[in-house]
Amino acid sequence: MTEGNGAGRIYWVGGSKGGVGKSMMTVAMLDHLLEQGANVLLVECDTSNPDVWKAYREQVETELIDLDEADGWIHLVNTCDRHREGVVVINTAARNNLAVKQYGGTLDSSLEELGSQLVALWVINRQRDSLDLLREFIDAVPKAAVHVVRKGYFGDEKKFELYNGSKIREEVEGRGGKSITLPDLADRVADDIYVRRISLKVAAKELPIGNRAELGRWRGEVRKVLAGVLP
């Protein structure tokens, strides 16, 4: 693998609640970055249900880190320091919003010394608490560059009316962030990937032909979307 693609970047996939699609967003990012030849480290913070870690542990370097306590944040910063020449992708747990408010400054204050840029991809549904939790994250980690991801499973872009007309959207985009929509993947294909805990690369070889065709369509759409927010 080459080291130039996005080296020094730390990608934080957040949402701070279950069911919004953080894991699928992380999988999509890993797939995109690996296709580009990036040197990727996956940090899995959903230690109670580490599905992404199980799917990718044989393809990339991985760390399981619990961010519920201060020690986990210290471990995270030290892990990022050891991987400065590559790209770090952090898959956060639904419960991490309280810990981010309490300990997020540990990562935020270390970014300059790390020589790294923290890029958050915040996955939302159509409910207000998604936006409230995003507000909390921005306040806790102010140095992060933030992009908002509307999960296509919940409807097309126009249906995210709360976010589309919100002040926080104005703030995110005013800071240079983007609002993107992650395309929806057919349930039967997504279920196959989750149940078997396999990477998209493996799924593209092993799933039935119709499932593979749908996955190929989705991967192509995702790459177009992510090209606007990943180097």
CORKA-V892798 format. One record per pair of residues at least 24 apart in sequence whose C-alpha atoms are under 6 Angstrom apart, sorted by the first residue. I is the first residue (numbers start at 1). J is the second residue. Records with the same first field share a line. If there is no record, write none. Layout:
BEGIN
I=J, J
END
This chain:
BEGIN
1=37, 39
2=37, 38
3=38, 39, 86
5=38
6=231
7=85, 86, 87
8=84, 85, 86, 87, 116
9=87, 116, 117
10=88, 118
11=89, 90, 118, 119, 120
12=90, 120
13=90, 91, 120, 121
14=92, 122
15=122, 123
16=94, 95, 96, 97
17=94
18=94
20=124, 125
39=86, 87
40=86, 87, 88
41=88
42=89
43=90
44=91
45=91, 92, 93
46=92, 93
55=197, 198, 199
56=199
68=99
101=140
104=140, 141
108=141
118=144
119=144, 145, 146
120=146
121=147, 148
122=148, 149
123=149
124=150
126=160
146=177
147=177, 178, 179
148=179
149=180, 181
150=181
151=181, 182
152=182, 183, 184
153=184
END
